[in-house]
């Protein structure tokens, strides 16, 4: 079992209208998207996934995981959130760029 687990995001709740294009809205949503995240057996309920993963990548030992575990969690996020973003016309590379900031 992976050291870090979280569900895939459900369909992005785009409000419609002319407020924002779907793809940029989806990116913003995914960067704040909350889910139940388990890290090394500890549940982090309703936690924004992306910020937690950034912290995890910066200091894996703080969370009791290895750097490889943190990278695996990053890859999982890029896969599941990337698919959700692509469904709204966005690009997975946008998420990769956010990790590089």
N, C-alpha and C positions, 0 to 999 in steps of 0.2 A: 504494500500500500504506500502511495506517495506520502512524503512528510507534510505536504501542504495540499489541501483539497478545498474546492469550492465548486458550486454548480455553474453551469453555463447560464449566461443572462437570458432571460425570457425576451420575447419580442420587445423592442425598444418602444416605449409609449410616446410616440411622436404626436404632438398636439395638433399638427396640421396647420392650415392657414399660411399666411405669408410671414410668420414670425421669423423663421429661420429655415434654411435648407435642411432636408433630412440628414444628409451626411455629416455636416458640422454639428448638428444637434446630437446625433448619435455618438459622435466622438466625445462631446462634452458629457453626455449622459454616462458613457462607459468609464470615463475618468473619475466619476463620482459614484458609480453603481455600487450599492451595498448588497452584501450577501453574507451568509454564514460561512466563515472561513475557519478551517481547522489547521493549526500549525503545531506539529510535533505533539499531537494528541490534545491540544488545548483549543477549545472552541472560542472564536471571536465572533459573537453573534451580530448580525446586521451591521457589518463593518465595511466601509468603502474599500473595495478590493485593491484598486490600483495604488493608493497611498500606502497601504499595508505592504504590498509587494515591493514598492520602492524602499521602504524601511528594511524589509527583509533582505533585499539585495545589498543594501549599504552595510548591514551588520547581522549576518545570518546567526552568529553565535548568540546574540542577544535573545533570539527566539528558539535556540536549541536545535538549529538545523545546520546543514553543511552548505557551503557555497553552491555545490552541485544541486542540492535540494532547492535552493532559492532560484537557480537558473531554470530548473524544471518547472517551478511554479510560474516563472515569467513566460516560459514557452507555452504552458497550459493557458495562461491568460491571453497571450497573443493568438492562440488557436481559437478559443471559444469566443472571446470578445471580437477578434478579427472577423470571424464568420458573421457575427451580429452586425458589425460595422459595414461589411461588404454587402449585406442584404439591404442596407439603406443607401448604397451607392458610394460608400467610403472605401478607404484602402487600409489594409493591415499595416502598411508602412507608417501611417500616421501614428499608430499606437507605439510602434518601435521607436519612432522619433521622440515620443513623450518619455520613454524610459531613458533616452540619452540626455535629456535636459538636466 
